[in-house]
Every structure is written in structure tokens, then in C-alpha cells.
Amino acid sequence: MLQHHIIQIIDVVAVTIVLVIRAVYLVLDHKVQLVRKVLEDYKVQLVHKVQGDCKVRKVHKELLVILVQ
């Protein structure tokens, strides 16, 4: 009888541990996704900024060429 109760307790503990691990994993996975999204947005902004700078430089070069001629 005692053995049966011990097995039930072990089962409950095992299931609880698995659920806690799953919950932690889901939370961490969600945070990783958020971090990825923020980094992706930042990268896109950075690329746009660099491309924008290149366009500005190109316009400056064109203006210089016009002024020099």
C-alpha cells in the first residue's frame, strides 16, 4: 500500500517538473522571439540608414560634379 502511494507521489512530481520545464521553455522561447524581432527591426533600420547615407553621398557627389563643371 505504501509503495503504491510513493509511486503516485513520484508520478505527480514528475508530471509537475515536466509542466514547469515546458512553461519555462515557452516563456524563454517567447522572449527569444521578441529579441529576434527587435534585432531584425534594428537591422532593417540600420540597412535603411546605410542605404540612405549612400543616397545622400551620391546626391552630394552629383552636386559637386555640377558645381565643379
C-alpha positions in Angstrom: 0.0 0.0 0.0 2.8 2.4 1.0 4.7 1.6 -2.2 1.6 2.5 -4.3 1.4 5.9 -2.6 5.1 6.5 -3.2 4.7 5.7 -6.9 1.7 8.1 -7.1 3.7 10.9 -5.5 6.6 10.3 -7.8 4.3 10.4 -10.8 2.8 13.7 -9.6 6.2 15.2 -9.0 7.5 14.0 -12.4 4.4 15.5 -14.2 4.8 18.8 -12.3 8.5 19.0 -13.2 7.7 18.4 -16.9 5.0 21.1 -16.9 7.3 23.6 -15.2 10.0 22.9 -17.7 7.6 23.3 -20.6 6.3 26.6 -19.1 9.8 27.9 -18.7 10.7 26.8 -22.2 7.6 28.5 -23.7 8.4 31.8 -21.8 12.1 31.7 -22.9 11.1 30.8 -26.5 8.7 33.8 -26.5 11.5 36.1 -25.2 13.9 34.8 -27.8 11.3 35.5 -30.5 10.9 39.1 -29.1 14.6 39.6 -29.0 14.9 38.3 -32.6 12.2 40.6 -33.7 13.8 43.7 -32.1 17.2 42.8 -33.6 15.6 42.2 -37.0 13.8 45.6 -36.9 17.1 47.2 -35.8 19.0 45.6 -38.6 16.4 46.8 -41.1 16.6 50.3 -39.7 20.4 50.1 -39.9 20.3 48.9 -43.6 17.9 51.7 -44.4 20.1 54.2 -42.7 23.2 53.0 -44.6 21.3 53.0 -47.9 20.0 56.5 -47.0 23.6 57.7 -46.3 24.7 56.2 -49.6 21.9 58.1 -51.5 22.8 61.3 -49.6 26.5 60.8 -50.6 25.5 60.1 -54.2 23.5 63.4 -54.3 26.4 65.3 -52.8 28.8 63.8 -55.4 26.3 64.8 -58.2 26.0 68.3 -56.7 29.9 68.6 -56.5 30.2 67.4 -60.1 27.7 70.0 -61.2 29.4 72.8 -59.2 32.8 71.8 -60.4 31.8 71.8 -64.1 
